[in-house]
Amino acid sequence: MTETEPSPTDTARATAAAVGNLTSGFMLDMNTYVAAAGAGYEGLAFYFGGRGGVLGDVNVAEVIEAFVFFPDETVRAGWEQAASVESRADAATRFAGAAATWSAEHLPAGDPDAGAPDYARLAELAGKVVAAADATGAPLFAGWRELPEPTEPRALVVHRMNGLRELRFSRHVAAVRAEGVDPVLAFMVKTPFMADIFGWPEPRPEPTEDDRAAWDRAESATDEAFGRDLAALDPAERAEFVALATAVLAAVT
């Protein structure tokens, strides 16, 4: 392996930001929720109903289990309100559509030969990983993988990168559980600034140094587990995946 051909674990580590942040853009975009409100969704119901819609008509307990790092009552309220708007399948389709809309608004179009990111190639590489991945213990990933894919290159790359986001999320869930870190503590280590938005009740625990060390170990284990998924790419493809994922994330406006 050459210096420019990263190991699977190194690839997972090098692309963690791109996998996590590229598709979180549409989930955090206020326009996503304004559009959803026009369809009848309230508050964060579209996030839980749309993202969780790939699970189908399941009991709310299964949705709470899948989301893990969110308060039970917040998930329950969103899931139940979403059911009053449309079917679970339609909610998932709308959620995927929101990703496509966001991609058209925030990723520059253009020819790769003229300097635009090569969306089609990144989508091809991401698709190879998505297709090969073992979905055991990854229900949100498994459901997302079954959705129809868009054809426009920017939309397709965001769609497939969101599949990878859900896959990495599932590996992280397993790693956090293996370390015995309580979900609320994991949330407060990673994204304490989102606690109000997602309704974690006060008083909230303050992570100790031991908690943070356990979370760091879980993050390292996540890189290793997700790296095993990325081993579907050969060394040269992994290097290309790192470069393209980094370039597409940098292109977001």
C-alpha positions in Angstrom: 0.0 0.0 0.0 1.4 3.4 -1.0 1.3 6.5 1.0 -1.6 7.8 -1.1 -3.6 4.6 -0.7 -5.1 4.7 2.8 -6.1 1.7 4.8 -9.8 1.1 5.3 -9.7 2.5 8.8 -7.7 5.5 7.7 -10.3 6.1 4.9 -13.1 6.0 7.5 -11.3 8.5 9.7 -10.4 10.8 6.7 -14.0 10.8 5.4 -15.9 11.0 8.8 -16.6 14.8 8.3 -17.7 14.4 4.7 -20.0 11.4 5.5 -21.4 13.1 8.6 -21.7 16.7 7.4 -22.5 16.5 3.7 -26.0 15.1 4.2 -26.7 16.7 7.5 -26.9 19.9 5.5 -30.4 19.1 4.3 -31.5 17.8 7.7 -30.5 21.1 9.3 -31.7 23.4 6.6 -34.7 25.5 7.7 -36.1 25.4 4.2 -36.5 21.7 4.6 -38.8 22.2 7.5 -40.6 25.2 6.0 -41.5 22.9 3.0 -42.5 20.1 5.3 -44.7 22.5 7.3 -46.6 23.3 4.2 -47.5 19.6 4.0 -48.7 19.5 7.6 -45.6 18.6 9.6 -45.0 20.3 12.9 -41.7 21.1 14.6 -39.2 18.2 14.2 -41.9 15.7 13.1 -40.5 15.6 9.6 -37.1 14.7 10.8 -38.3 11.7 12.7 -41.1 10.8 10.4 -39.0 11.3 7.2 -35.8 9.7 8.4 -37.6 7.0 10.3 -40.1 6.4 7.5 -37.8 3.9 5.9 -38.6 1.6 8.8 -42.2 1.3 7.6 -45.3 0.9 9.8 -43.4 -0.2 12.9 -44.1 0.3 16.6 -42.7 3.5 18.0 -40.5 1.5 20.3 -38.6 0.3 17.2 -38.1 3.9 16.0 -36.8 4.9 19.4 -34.4 2.0 19.3 -33.2 3.0 15.9 -32.6 6.6 16.7 -30.8 5.8 20.0 -29.4 9.2 20.9 -32.6 11.1 21.0 -35.1 11.4 23.9 -37.9 8.9 23.8 -40.6 11.5 24.1 -39.2 13.6 21.3 -39.1 10.6 19.0 -42.6 9.5 20.0 -44.1 12.9 19.5 -42.5 13.3 16.1 -43.4 9.8 14.9 -47.0 10.1 16.0 -47.5 13.6 14.5 -45.9 12.5 11.2 -48.5 9.6 11.0 -51.3 12.2 10.8 -49.7 13.8 7.7 -49.0 10.9 5.3 -47.9 7.2 5.1 -44.5 6.2 6.4 -43.4 5.3 2.8 -44.5 8.8 1.6 -42.7 10.4 4.5 -39.5 8.6 3.5 -39.9 9.6 -0.1 -40.5 13.2 0.9 -37.3 13.1 3.1 -35.3 11.8 0.2 -36.8 14.5 -2.0 -35.7 17.1 0.5 -32.1 15.8 0.1 -32.4 16.1 -3.7 -33.8 19.7 -3.4 -31.0 20.7 -1.1 -28.3 19.2 -3.3 -29.6 21.4 -6.3 -29.5 24.5 -4.1 -26.2 23.9 -2.3 -23.9 22.0 -4.7 -22.6 23.8 -7.8 -23.4 22.3 -11.1 -20.8 22.0 -13.8 -18.4 19.7 -15.7 -15.6 18.0 -13.8 -13.3 18.9 -16.6 -14.1 22.6 -15.8 -13.3 22.2 -12.2 -16.6 21.1 -10.7 -16.5 18.1 -8.3 -17.0 14.8 -10.0 -20.3 13.9 -8.4 -20.9 10.9 -10.7 -17.7 9.2 -9.7 -18.2 9.8 -6.0 -21.7 8.4 -6.3 -20.3 5.4 -8.1 -17.8 4.7 -5.3 -20.3 5.4 -2.5 -22.8 3.1 -4.3 -20.2 0.3 -4.3 -19.9 0.5 -0.5 -23.7 0.8 0.0 -24.4 -2.2 -2.2 -21.8 -4.4 -0.5 -22.5 -3.5 3.1 -24.0 -5.9 5.7 -27.1 -4.2 7.0 -27.4 -6.4 10.1 -28.0 -4.0 13.1 -28.4 -1.1 10.7 -32.2 -0.7 10.1 -32.1 3.0 9.0 -29.4 2.2 6.5 -31.2 -0.9 5.3 -34.4 1.0 4.7 -32.7 3.9 3.0 -30.9 1.5 0.7 -34.3 0.3 -0.6 -35.5 3.7 -1.6 -35.6 4.6 -5.3 -32.5 6.6 -6.3 -32.5 10.0 -8.1 -30.6 10.2 -11.4 -29.3 13.8 -11.3 -25.6 13.5 -10.2 -25.7 15.9 -7.3 -28.8 14.4 -6.0 -27.5 10.9 -6.4 -24.3 11.6 -4.6 -26.1 13.1 -1.6 -28.5 10.2 -1.6 -25.8 7.6 -1.5 -23.7 9.5 0.9 -26.7 9.6 3.2 -26.8 5.9 2.9 -23.2 5.8 4.1 -24.1 8.3 6.9 -26.8 5.9 8.1 -24.3 3.0 7.8 -21.6 4.7 9.9 -24.3 5.8 12.4 -25.2 2.1 12.9 -21.6 1.2 13.5 -21.3 4.1 16.0 -24.4 2.9 17.9 -22.8 -0.6 18.2 -19.5 0.9 19.4 -21.1 3.2 21.9 -23.2 0.4 23.4 -20.1 -1.9 23.5 -18.4 0.8 25.6 -21.4 1.1 27.9 -21.9 4.8 27.3 -25.4 6.1 28.1 -27.0 7.6 25.0 -27.6 11.0 26.7 -23.9 11.1 27.8 -22.9 10.3 24.2 -25.1 13.1 23.0 -23.6 15.5 25.5 -20.1 14.6 24.5 -20.8 15.0 20.7 -23.4 17.7 20.3 -24.4 19.4 23.6 -25.4 22.5 21.7 -28.3 20.5 20.1 -29.7 19.3 23.5 -32.4 22.0 23.6 -33.4 21.5 20.0 -33.9 17.8 20.5 -35.6 18.1 23.9 -33.2 16.4 26.2 -34.7 17.2 29.6 -32.8 19.1 32.3 -30.9 18.6 34.4 -28.6 17.0 31.9 -25.5 15.0 32.9 -22.1 16.6 32.5 -19.8 14.0 30.9 -16.8 13.1 33.0 -13.3 12.5 31.6 -14.0 8.8 31.8 -17.2 9.3 29.7 -15.2 11.3 27.1 -12.5 8.7 27.0 -15.1 5.9 26.5 -16.7 8.0 23.7 -13.3 8.4 22.1 -12.8 4.7 22.2 -16.2 4.2 20.6 -15.3 6.7 17.9 -12.1 4.7 17.1 -14.1 1.5 17.0 -16.5 3.2 14.7 -13.7 4.0 12.3 -12.6 0.4 12.4 -16.1 -1.0 11.8 -16.9 1.5 9.1 -13.5 0.9 7.6 -14.5 -2.8 7.1 -17.4 -1.5 5.1 -15.1 0.7 3.0 -12.9 -2.3 2.3 -15.4 -2.9 -0.5 -13.2 -0.3 -2.3 -9.7 -1.2 -3.4 -6.8 0.9 -2.2 -6.8 3.2 -5.2 -10.5 3.7 -5.0 -10.3 4.5 -1.3 -7.8 7.2 -2.0 -10.1 8.5 -4.7 -13.1 8.4 -2.3 -11.2 10.5 0.3 -10.3 13.1 -2.3 -13.7 13.3 -3.9 -15.7 13.3 -0.6 -13.5 16.1 0.7 -13.9 18.1 -2.5 -17.7 17.8 -2.5 -18.0 18.8 1.1 -15.8 21.8 0.4 -18.0 22.8 -2.5 -21.2 23.1 -0.4 -22.5 26.7 -0.5 
